[in-house]
Amino acid sequence: MAPDRTPPPGIECTGLAKTYPDGLVAVSPLDVTFAAGKTTAIVGPSGCGKSTLLRMIAGLETPSGGSVDIGGSPPAETLRNAQLSVAFQDPSLLPWRTVRGNIELALTLARRSIVPSDIDQLVELVGLDGFADARPAELSGGMRQRAAIARALATEPRLLLLDEPFGAVDELTRRQLAQDLPRLWEARGTTTLLVTHSVHEAIMLSDRIIALSPRPAEIVADITVDLARPRRPDHARRPEFAAIADKVFAALTDSMAKSRPALAAQ
């Protein structure tokens, strides 16, 4: 595939908020900027609004307040220009298409050239070598998730949004993907946002970690991950890795402790 020379976009969220019709406040007004070409991990307790925030940035959820600016454009325009790709927890593969067919469809919709050798290379990278012609029903849940990741990466997006992309993947594959995939989006200068429950994964993959409070989501910590790349599993035993993990856990623990009185009063 010919390289996309479009510069990666930064993301500016201004007063971004979400309240559902039943009155549930999922995301408090947030002002946050995500740097172009960097990987930012978003962590927080279950149900805090991480995925809702990601969906609003992707233009798949309408904010009830505020705005999202992606490199000077709204999310809908970024989607139309095929510069944004999303991989969710639910792979959402078309069941009548093979792994290769799902990837080819993504390329067709993005008006990208289909180069079989590039697809083969990507399928091998996510650990599905030999399964390119298998349909989703023939794959395990983890394999379907890897196919969805390959589909998201195939279009070489300038903005990549990942919502628990390794959630259904076994631990060994998860570790391997965490080593292999960042090299792809880093080489392309892709702006990447990653929602994850794993602090370890957030540190391994990102340049920055945003920690959110229990619902409604507020930013309780903004932590730089200043560790050399590439990062290997043994790096988790280093003091500097542990120091970052301690900061993240302390912020999350403190915010959850503060939320308990409010929840008890409801």
Secondary structure as GFF3:
##gff-version 3
##sequence-region A 1 266
A	DSSP	beta_strand	11	19	.	.	.	ID=ss1
A	DSSP	beta_strand	25	34	.	.	.	ID=ss2
A	DSSP	beta_strand	39	43	.	.	.	ID=ss3
A	DSSP	alpha_helix	50	58	.	.	.	ID=ss4
A	DSSP	beta_strand	65	70	.	.	.	ID=ss5
A	DSSP	alpha_helix	75	80	.	.	.	ID=ss6
A	DSSP	beta_strand	84	87	.	.	.	ID=ss7
A	DSSP	alpha_helix	99	109	.	.	.	ID=ss8
A	DSSP	alpha_helix	116	125	.	.	.	ID=ss9
A	DSSP	three_ten_helix	136	138	.	.	.	ID=ss10
A	DSSP	alpha_helix	141	154	.	.	.	ID=ss11
A	DSSP	beta_strand	159	163	.	.	.	ID=ss12
A	DSSP	alpha_helix	171	187	.	.	.	ID=ss13
A	DSSP	beta_strand	191	195	.	.	.	ID=ss14
A	DSSP	alpha_helix	199	205	.	.	.	ID=ss15
A	DSSP	beta_strand	208	212	.	.	.	ID=ss16
A	DSSP	beta_strand	219	224	.	.	.	ID=ss17
A	DSSP	three_ten_helix	233	237	.	.	.	ID=ss18
A	DSSP	alpha_helix	239	265	.	.	.	ID=ss19
###
